[in-house]
Amino acid sequence: MSAPTPNLQTLCPKDATYPTALKACAAFKTAPTLTAIGNLDLLAQNTKLSSRSKTLALFCSKQCPGDLILKTYDLAQALCDANIPVISGFHTPIEQDCLKILLQGIQPIIHCPARSIHQMRLSPEQKQAIDANRLLLISPFSASYPRITAALAEKRNAMIGAIAHIILIAYAAPNSKTLALAQSLIAAGKSVVTFASNSNPLLQEQGIVTLDINNEELDFMTTMQ
């Protein structure tokens, strides 16, 4: 049996750093108790009014057109350079690549696996980021859920959507759960953005904001409500 993951913390709905928006998240019957590894202050910083402290969520379908893959990698590097906090499940291949890029920077990262984080193995880069107080892993799932499932991923994505200030969906494949997520977030009044690209017609048809990657666009994103 593997040794328990060190520094495992518990965050209850009554705690001051608990995300207020998560208490009303429809994906959960009641506000879930969160388990966490890392710097819980990153959740508290997420409530600050400064535009540069507003957390950006990153989602991308498993299959993604080549031009949008490059745009997403450029975005991850730009977020590093701009020191903008990022929250994601970092599950799909593109999201995992973005995590590797983000771990090379200094900006805060909130990683939300669609499983329990009890006994979760961490990479050396993740451990280093935790030691630097810039990485937080959080999960609403108990130790009874050691493996990722589609149902857990759906709840996890809803949690991320509730916590984040801006949601960047790099690409949503036709009839995908990512597209359904985008539609639900838009219907809920969340600030959702995507890339300006002919490869992204389904998201652009939703009437959401499109962007290119430069400092002006990043400033615009982080001042969205």
ZAGU-673864 format. One record per residue (C-alpha): residue number from 1; x, y, z. Coordinates in steps of 0.25 Angstrom, whole numbers, always signed. Layout:
BEGIN
pos:xx:yy:zz
NUM:X:Y:Z
...
// end
This chain:
BEGIN
pos:xx:yy:zz
1:+0:+0:+0
2:+5:+14:-4
3:+8:+24:+8
4:-2:+35:+10
5:+0:+47:+2
6:+7:+57:+11
7:+2:+71:+15
8:-13:+67:+12
9:-22:+78:+17
10:-37:+79:+18
11:-46:+91:+15
12:-60:+92:+19
13:-71:+101:+14
14:-70:+109:+27
15:-56:+112:+26
16:-52:+126:+22
17:-44:+122:+9
18:-55:+113:+4
19:-60:+118:-10
20:-73:+125:-8
21:-78:+122:-22
22:-76:+107:-20
23:-86:+107:-8
24:-97:+109:-19
25:-91:+100:-30
26:-103:+91:-35
27:-94:+80:-38
28:-93:+76:-23
29:-105:+74:-14
30:-98:+81:-3
31:-85:+89:-3
32:-74:+78:-3
33:-63:+78:+7
34:-50:+80:-1
35:-37:+72:+1
36:-25:+80:-3
37:-10:+80:-4
38:-2:+92:-5
39:-4:+107:-2
40:-19:+110:+2
41:-16:+124:+1
42:-17:+123:-14
43:-32:+122:-12
44:-33:+134:-3
45:-25:+142:-14
46:-35:+138:-24
47:-45:+147:-17
48:-37:+160:-18
49:-42:+171:-27
50:-28:+173:-34
51:-30:+169:-49
52:-17:+161:-49
53:-21:+153:-38
54:-34:+148:-45
55:-33:+133:-48
56:-34:+128:-62
57:-40:+114:-65
58:-34:+106:-76
59:-42:+95:-84
60:-39:+88:-97
61:-45:+76:-103
62:-36:+63:-105
63:-36:+65:-120
64:-31:+79:-124
65:-28:+85:-138
66:-13:+88:-140
67:-14:+104:-140
68:-22:+104:-127
69:-12:+95:-121
70:-1:+105:-124
71:-10:+117:-119
72:-12:+109:-106
73:+2:+107:-104
74:+5:+122:-107
75:-6:+125:-97
76:+0:+117:-86
77:+13:+124:-88
78:+7:+138:-88
79:-1:+134:-75
80:+13:+131:-69
81:+19:+144:-74
82:+7:+152:-69
83:+7:+145:-55
84:-8:+141:-57
85:-14:+130:-48
86:-19:+118:-55
87:-29:+107:-51
88:-31:+94:-58
89:-33:+79:-57
90:-21:+78:-66
91:-26:+65:-71
92:-26:+65:-87
93:-13:+64:-94
94:-13:+79:-98
95:-17:+83:-83
96:-5:+74:-78
97:+4:+81:-87
98:+0:+94:-82
99:+2:+90:-68
100:+17:+87:-72
101:+18:+101:-77
102:+11:+107:-65
103:+20:+100:-55
104:+32:+106:-62
105:+27:+120:-58
106:+24:+127:-45
107:+9:+130:-46
108:-1:+123:-36
109:-7:+109:-41
110:-20:+102:-36
111:-20:+88:-41
112:-33:+81:-39
113:-32:+66:-42
114:-45:+58:-45
115:-42:+48:-34
116:-38:+48:-20
117:-24:+54:-17
118:-21:+44:-5
119:-9:+36:-9
120:-7:+44:-22
121:+7:+43:-28
122:+13:+57:-31
123:+23:+60:-41
124:+36:+67:-36
125:+32:+80:-43
126:+19:+79:-35
127:+26:+77:-22
128:+35:+89:-25
129:+23:+98:-28
130:+16:+94:-15
131:+29:+97:-8
132:+29:+110:-14
133:+15:+113:-10
134:+10:+115:-24
135:+2:+101:-26
136:-11:+97:-20
137:-17:+83:-23
138:-32:+83:-18
139:-42:+72:-20
140:-57:+70:-15
141:-56:+55:-15
142:-52:+46:-4
143:-42:+35:-3
144:-53:+26:-8
145:-51:+31:-22
146:-37:+28:-26
147:-39:+28:-41
148:-44:+38:-51
149:-58:+35:-57
150:-66:+43:-67
151:-76:+46:-56
152:-66:+52:-46
153:-60:+60:-58
154:-73:+66:-60
155:-74:+70:-45
156:-60:+75:-45
157:-62:+84:-58
158:-75:+90:-51
159:-66:+93:-39
160:-55:+100:-47
161:-66:+108:-55
162:-72:+113:-41
163:-58:+117:-36
164:-52:+123:-48
165:-54:+138:-52
166:-52:+136:-67
167:-53:+122:-74
168:-44:+120:-87
169:-49:+109:-95
170:-38:+106:-105
171:-46:+97:-114
172:-59:+89:-112
173:-61:+77:-122
174:-75:+75:-128
175:-84:+68:-118
176:-74:+68:-107
177:-75:+70:-92
178:-66:+82:-94
179:-76:+88:-103
180:-88:+85:-93
181:-80:+91:-82
182:-77:+104:-90
183:-92:+105:-93
184:-96:+103:-78
185:-86:+113:-74
186:-91:+123:-84
187:-105:+121:-79
188:-101:+123:-65
189:-95:+137:-69
190:-80:+133:-67
191:-70:+141:-75
192:-65:+131:-86
193:-55:+133:-96
194:-49:+125:-108
195:-39:+127:-119
196:-42:+135:-132
197:-40:+124:-142
198:-47:+117:-153
199:-45:+104:-146
200:-54:+108:-135
201:-68:+111:-141
202:-76:+104:-131
203:-71:+113:-120
204:-72:+125:-128
205:-86:+122:-131
206:-89:+123:-116
207:-86:+138:-117
208:-75:+138:-107
209:-63:+147:-107
210:-51:+143:-117
211:-37:+147:-115
212:-23:+147:-120
213:-11:+145:-111
214:-4:+158:-107
215:-3:+167:-94
216:-15:+175:-98
217:-24:+163:-99
218:-19:+158:-86
219:-22:+171:-79
220:-36:+171:-85
221:-39:+156:-81
222:-35:+159:-66
223:-44:+171:-65
224:-56:+164:-70
225:-67:+162:-59
// end
